Amino acid sequence: MSDPAAMSDPAAALIVMVGPPGSGKSTWVGSRFRTEDVFSLDAFRRMLTGDVEDQDADAPAVDMLHLAVEYRMSRRLLTVVDATNTRWAYRDPLISRARRFDVP
C-alpha cells in the first residue's frame, strides 16, 4: 500500500507506527488516515488523566489501547496505532490480536 490516503474503502488492516517520540509519526498518520481510524497512546493517557505525558497512566492506557484494537480487529476495521512501539514487546500484543482475527 503505497498511499493509504488513496484508499476509498479501507480494508481490514492493523498498521502499527514505530519510531521514537518526536519523529513525526502523529503528523504522518494525521495527514493520511481518518481520525476515527487512529488510536494514540497519548490520547488514552489524556482521557485517563488529562495529561498526555503522565507516565503513571501508561499501564491502564496500554490496556485501553489493546482493548480498542481487539474490538476493531473483531469488526475487521482499519486501525492505526500511533505509539512509540520501538520495542518488539510493545508491538507483539497488537500484532497477535490482528492475527487472531486474520487481519493483516
QUIKAQUI-V688696 format. One record per residue. N is the residue number from 1. OMEGA is omega as a letter, one per 20 degrees, with the letter a starting at -180 (999 if undefined). NEAR is the number of other ideal C-beta (glycine too) atoms within 12 Angstrom. Layout:
[[N & OMEGA & NEAR] [N & OMEGA & NEAR]]
//
This chain:
[[1 & a & 15] [2 & a & 7] [3 & a & 10] [4 & a & 23] [5 & a & 18] [6 & a & 11] [7 & a & 19] [8 & r & 10] [9 & a & 9] [10 & r & 26] [11 & r & 17] [12 & r & 21] [13 & r & 26] [14 & r & 38] [15 & a & 36] [16 & r & 36] [17 & r & 34] [18 & r & 22] [19 & a & 21] [20 & r & 13] [21 & r & 19] [22 & a & 10] [23 & r & 17] [24 & a & 15] [25 & a & 29] [26 & r & 27] [27 & a & 15] [28 & a & 19] [29 & a & 31] [30 & a & 20] [31 & a & 16] [32 & a & 26] [33 & r & 31] [34 & a & 20] [35 & a & 15] [36 & r & 14] [37 & a & 29] [38 & r & 36] [39 & a & 40] [40 & r & 31] [41 & r & 38] [42 & a & 32] [43 & r & 28] [44 & r & 30] [45 & r & 26] [46 & r & 17] [47 & a & 20] [48 & a & 23] [49 & a & 18] [50 & a & 12] [51 & a & 17] [52 & a & 22] [53 & a & 15] [54 & a & 19] [55 & r & 17] [56 & a & 12] [57 & a & 24] [58 & a & 23] [59 & r & 16] [60 & r & 19] [61 & r & 29] [62 & r & 29] [63 & r & 18] [64 & r & 24] [65 & a & 39] [66 & r & 32] [67 & r & 19] [68 & r & 31] [69 & a & 42] [70 & r & 27] [71 & a & 17] [72 & r & 30] [73 & r & 32] [74 & r & 19] [75 & r & 15] [76 & r & 18] [77 & r & 28] [78 & a & 32] [79 & r & 39] [80 & r & 38] [81 & a & 41] [82 & r & 35] [83 & a & 39] [84 & r & 25] [85 & a & 31] [86 & r & 16] [87 & r & 14] [88 & a & 13] [89 & r & 13] [90 & a & 23] [91 & a & 26] [92 & r & 15] [93 & r & 26] [94 & a & 37] [95 & r & 27] [96 & r & 20] [97 & r & 27] [98 & r & 29] [99 & a & 16] [100 & a & 16] [101 & r & 23] [102 & r & 13] [103 & a & 27] [104 & 999 & 18]]
//
